[in-house]
Amino acid sequence: MVGALFLVGIVIGCLTVTRLGDIYGRKPLFQLGLLLHILVFSVLIFNTSIPLAMLLIFTSGYAVTMKIYIGLTYNLEMMPKQQQVIASTCQFCFESLVFVFCCFYFQHISKDWRYL
């Protein structure tokens, strides 16, 4: 259920937040998404409650919509047309490397993590 709530947050975010980016501008929603993402993961690190973890994972999926989908569009609007493909590819590659590093870190370096 925890993993599914992340995807539900993304779906609901895509249905609501992307339109708000067109109405109110992409920059404020992108900044809100970054702030929300930092706050959610700061609380999630120290969380021991499963219901709160589920709410935080849902909120994280909602914030991903603001951070990635609106942020990517905002970023690409400020670039020349011929560099947009390279910039978006680099953004997704670096994001993938962060997830790979996190998996490597928790599998090989730090053994200090817990199951929910």
Contacts in CASP RR format, 6 or more apart in sequence:
PFRMAT RR
TARGET T0000
AUTHOR 0000-0000-0000
METHOD contacts of the structure
MODEL  1
MVGALFLVGIVIGCLTVTRLGDIYGRKPLFQLGLLLHILVFSVLIFNTSI
PLAMLLIFTSGYAVTMKIYIGLTYNLEMMPKQQQVIASTCQFCFESLVFV
FCCFYFQHISKDWRYL
1 54 0 8 1.000
2 50 0 8 1.000
2 53 0 8 1.000
2 54 0 8 1.000
2 57 0 8 1.000
2 116 0 8 1.000
3 57 0 8 1.000
5 54 0 8 1.000
5 57 0 8 1.000
5 58 0 8 1.000
6 57 0 8 1.000
6 58 0 8 1.000
6 60 0 8 1.000
6 61 0 8 1.000
6 64 0 8 1.000
7 61 0 8 1.000
8 58 0 8 1.000
9 58 0 8 1.000
9 59 0 8 1.000
9 60 0 8 1.000
9 61 0 8 1.000
9 62 0 8 1.000
9 64 0 8 1.000
9 65 0 8 1.000
10 61 0 8 1.000
10 62 0 8 1.000
10 64 0 8 1.000
10 65 0 8 1.000
12 62 0 8 1.000
13 61 0 8 1.000
13 62 0 8 1.000
13 65 0 8 1.000
13 66 0 8 1.000
14 65 0 8 1.000
14 69 0 8 1.000
17 29 0 8 1.000
17 62 0 8 1.000
17 65 0 8 1.000
17 66 0 8 1.000
17 69 0 8 1.000
17 70 0 8 1.000
18 65 0 8 1.000
18 69 0 8 1.000
18 70 0 8 1.000
20 29 0 8 1.000
21 29 0 8 1.000
21 70 0 8 1.000
26 70 0 8 1.000
26 71 0 8 1.000
26 73 0 8 1.000
26 74 0 8 1.000
26 77 0 8 1.000
27 74 0 8 1.000
29 66 0 8 1.000
29 70 0 8 1.000
30 66 0 8 1.000
30 67 0 8 1.000
30 70 0 8 1.000
30 71 0 8 1.000
30 74 0 8 1.000
32 66 0 8 1.000
33 63 0 8 1.000
33 66 0 8 1.000
33 67 0 8 1.000
34 66 0 8 1.000
34 67 0 8 1.000
36 59 0 8 1.000
36 62 0 8 1.000
36 63 0 8 1.000
36 66 0 8 1.000
37 60 0 8 1.000
37 63 0 8 1.000
37 64 0 8 1.000
37 67 0 8 1.000
40 56 0 8 1.000
40 59 0 8 1.000
40 60 0 8 1.000
40 63 0 8 1.000
41 60 0 8 1.000
43 52 0 8 1.000
43 56 0 8 1.000
44 53 0 8 1.000
44 56 0 8 1.000
44 57 0 8 1.000
44 60 0 8 1.000
47 53 0 8 1.000
47 56 0 8 1.000
50 116 0 8 1.000
53 116 0 8 1.000
68 95 0 8 1.000
72 88 0 8 1.000
72 91 0 8 1.000
75 87 0 8 1.000
75 88 0 8 1.000
75 91 0 8 1.000
76 84 0 8 1.000
76 87 0 8 1.000
76 88 0 8 1.000
79 87 0 8 1.000
106 113 0 8 1.000
END
